[in-house]
């Protein structure tokens, strides 16, 4: 029985690896080791996580949104990768979130807030969270909401 399970796992990873040839072998092996350690007896979970990590890895290596400069994207990536170096799924999620927040902030124009007040709010948040656009977005929206509420 144990030999059969090992054969099935070997075949499963062989098929997945064939699909993921553009991902460096050492990356595939590290991911496989990590997911096997997390779920040693749950092969369907291992496969699901491996597939997700490989898809995320491929996505990240091809991701270049036209609305974001290479410099800004690299700043976002550097911060996320330094924190989640081997978790490509988490990198993808956080990078997409940061890019969406960055794009939002570039066009944010709340009605009813004087431009000088908005500038003070945004400058304060940009200074405090220079590479965290998601945090900037959240705090700027909160400040704008409070400012508008106080004007009533």
C-alpha positions in Angstrom: 0.0 0.0 0.0 2.8 2.4 0.9 4.5 1.8 -2.5 1.2 2.5 -4.3 0.8 5.8 -2.4 4.5 6.8 -3.2 3.9 5.9 -6.9 0.7 8.0 -7.1 2.5 11.0 -5.4 5.5 10.6 -7.8 3.2 10.5 -10.8 1.1 13.4 -9.5 4.2 15.6 -8.9 5.6 14.5 -12.3 2.5 15.7 -14.1 2.5 19.0 -12.2 6.2 19.5 -12.8 5.8 18.9 -16.5 3.2 21.7 -16.5 5.5 24.0 -14.6 8.7 23.6 -16.6 9.2 27.3 -16.9 9.5 27.5 -13.1 13.1 26.7 -12.0 13.4 23.2 -10.7 14.9 24.4 -7.3 11.8 26.6 -6.8 9.5 23.7 -7.6 11.4 21.4 -5.2 11.3 24.0 -2.4 7.5 24.5 -2.8 6.9 20.7 -2.9 9.0 20.3 0.2 7.2 23.1 2.0 3.7 21.9 1.2 4.6 18.2 1.9 5.8 19.3 5.4 2.6 21.3 6.0 0.3 18.5 4.8 2.3 15.2 5.0 -0.7 12.9 4.6 -3.0 15.1 2.5 -2.0 14.7 -1.1 -4.9 16.6 -2.6 -4.0 19.6 -0.4 -0.4 19.3 -1.4 -1.4 19.3 -5.1 -3.8 22.3 -4.7 -1.1 24.3 -2.9 1.6 23.4 -5.3 -0.6 24.3 -8.3 -1.5 27.6 -6.7 2.1 28.5 -5.8 3.3 27.7 -9.3 0.5 29.7 -11.0 1.3 32.6 -8.7 5.0 32.3 -9.5 4.3 32.4 -13.2 1.9 35.3 -12.8 4.4 37.4 -10.8 7.2 36.9 -13.4 4.9 38.2 -16.2 3.1 40.9 -14.3 3.7 44.4 -15.5 0.6 46.6 -15.2 0.8 49.5 -17.7 -0.6 52.0 -15.2 2.3 51.6 -12.8 5.9 52.6 -13.5 8.6 49.9 -13.2 10.1 51.9 -10.3 6.9 51.9 -8.3 6.2 48.2 -9.1 9.7 47.2 -8.0 9.3 49.1 -4.7 6.0 47.2 -4.1 7.5 43.9 -5.1 10.7 44.4 -3.0 8.7 45.1 0.2 6.4 42.1 -0.3 9.1 39.6 -1.4 11.3 40.5 1.5 8.5 39.5 3.8 7.1 36.5 2.0 10.1 35.3 0.0 8.8 31.7 -0.6 5.1 32.3 -0.6 4.2 33.3 -4.2 0.5 33.1 -3.6 0.8 35.7 -0.8 3.1 37.8 -2.9 0.6 37.8 -5.7 -2.3 38.8 -3.4 -0.4 41.6 -1.7 1.2 43.0 -4.9 -2.2 43.1 -6.6 -3.7 44.9 -3.6 -0.9 47.4 -3.5 -1.1 48.1 -7.2 -4.9 48.6 -7.0 -4.5 51.0 -4.1 -1.7 52.9 -6.0 -4.0 53.3 -9.0 -6.9 54.4 -6.8 -4.8 57.0 -5.1 -3.6 58.5 -8.4 -7.2 59.3 -9.4 -8.7 59.9 -6.0 -10.6 63.2 -5.9 -13.2 63.3 -3.1 -15.9 66.0 -3.5 -16.2 68.5 -0.7 -12.7 68.4 0.6 -10.6 71.6 -0.1 -7.6 70.8 -2.3 -5.1 72.1 0.3 -6.7 69.9 3.1 -6.5 66.9 0.8 -2.9 67.7 0.0 -2.0 67.9 3.7 -3.7 64.5 4.4 -2.1 62.7 1.4 1.4 64.2 2.1 1.2 63.0 5.7 0.2 59.5 4.8 2.7 59.3 1.9 5.4 60.3 4.3 4.4 57.9 7.0 3.7 54.9 4.7 5.8 55.7 1.6 5.8 52.1 0.1 2.4 50.9 1.5 -0.2 52.2 -0.8 -2.9 50.1 0.7 -2.4 51.7 4.1 -2.2 55.1 2.5 -5.6 54.5 0.8 -7.3 53.2 3.9 -6.0 56.1 6.1 -6.6 58.8 3.5 -10.2 57.6 2.9 -10.7 57.6 6.7 -9.3 61.1 7.1 -11.5 62.4 4.2 -14.6 60.8 5.7 -13.9 62.4 9.0 -13.2 65.8 7.5 -16.5 65.6 5.5 -18.3 64.5 8.6 -17.0 67.5 10.6 -18.1 69.9 7.9 -21.8 68.9 8.5 
